[in-house]
Amino acid sequence: MLLAGLLWRRRFYQAVTVMWMTMLVDLDHLLATPIYDPNRCSIGFHPLHQPLLFPVYLAFLIWPKTRWVGAGLVIHMVLDGFDCSPIRFY
C-alpha cells in the first residue's frame, strides 16, 4: 500500500487491488503436503516461487501494463525470502 501511495497516488485503489491480487500466487501452496509448514521456505519449494521465475517477475516491472503485477510479485517474493533467512525478524 505504501508503494502504491508513493508511486501511483492518482490510481491508488487500482494499484493496490492488482498488487493484492498477486497474493493469489500463494495458491501453489495447495499443491504441498502439508499445505502450511511454518518451518518450510517457500522459495524454491512451490512452483510459482522458483528462483528461475524471479527475472520474469522483475521484467513485469518494465512494461506499464504489467507494472503493478510485477511490483506485487517482487514484493511478495522478497517478503517470502525473509522466511528463508536463518535470522528471524520476529
C-alpha positions in Angstrom: 0.0 0.0 0.0 2.9 2.3 0.7 4.4 1.8 -2.7 1.0 2.4 -4.4 0.6 5.6 -2.3 4.0 6.8 -3.2 4.1 5.9 -6.9 0.5 5.7 -8.1 -1.4 8.1 -5.9 -3.9 9.1 -8.5 -4.7 5.4 -9.2 -4.1 4.1 -5.7 -7.1 1.8 -5.4 -6.5 0.2 -8.8 -2.8 -0.3 -8.0 -3.5 -1.7 -4.5 -6.1 -4.1 -5.8 -3.9 -5.5 -8.5 -1.0 -5.9 -6.1 -3.2 -7.6 -3.6 -4.4 -9.9 -6.3 -0.8 -11.1 -6.9 -1.1 -12.8 -3.5 -3.0 -15.4 -5.4 0.4 -16.7 -6.3 0.2 -18.5 -2.9 -2.4 -20.9 -4.4 0.5 -23.1 -5.3 0.8 -23.9 -1.6 -2.3 -26.0 -2.1 -0.1 -28.5 -4.0 2.1 -29.1 -1.0 1.7 -31.6 1.8 1.2 -30.3 4.4 -0.3 -27.2 2.8 1.3 -25.0 5.5 4.5 -25.7 7.3 5.9 -22.8 9.4 9.4 -24.1 9.0 9.4 -24.5 5.2 11.0 -22.0 2.9 8.6 -21.2 0.1 11.4 -20.0 -2.2 12.4 -22.9 -4.4 9.7 -25.2 -3.0 6.5 -24.1 -4.5 6.1 -24.0 -8.3 5.4 -20.2 -8.6 8.2 -19.4 -6.0 11.0 -20.8 -8.2 14.1 -18.6 -8.5 14.0 -19.0 -12.3 10.7 -17.1 -12.3 12.1 -14.1 -10.5 13.6 -12.5 -13.6 10.1 -12.8 -15.2 8.5 -11.1 -12.2 11.2 -8.3 -12.5 10.6 -8.0 -16.2 6.9 -7.3 -15.5 8.1 -4.0 -13.9 9.4 -2.8 -17.3 6.0 -2.6 -19.1 3.4 -0.2 -17.8 0.5 -2.6 -18.3 2.2 -5.2 -16.1 4.0 -2.9 -13.7 1.5 -3.4 -10.8 1.6 -7.1 -11.2 5.4 -7.1 -11.2 5.6 -4.9 -8.1 3.2 -7.1 -6.2 5.1 -10.3 -7.2 8.5 -8.8 -6.4 7.3 -7.6 -3.0 5.8 -11.0 -2.4 9.0 -12.9 -3.2 11.1 -10.6 -1.1 8.8 -11.0 1.9 8.8 -14.8 1.4 12.5 -14.7 1.2 12.6 -13.3 4.8 11.1 -16.7 5.9 14.1 -18.4 4.4 16.6 -16.4 6.3 18.5 -18.0 9.1 17.9 -14.8 11.0 14.3 -14.4 12.2 12.8 -10.9 12.4 10.2 -11.9 14.9 
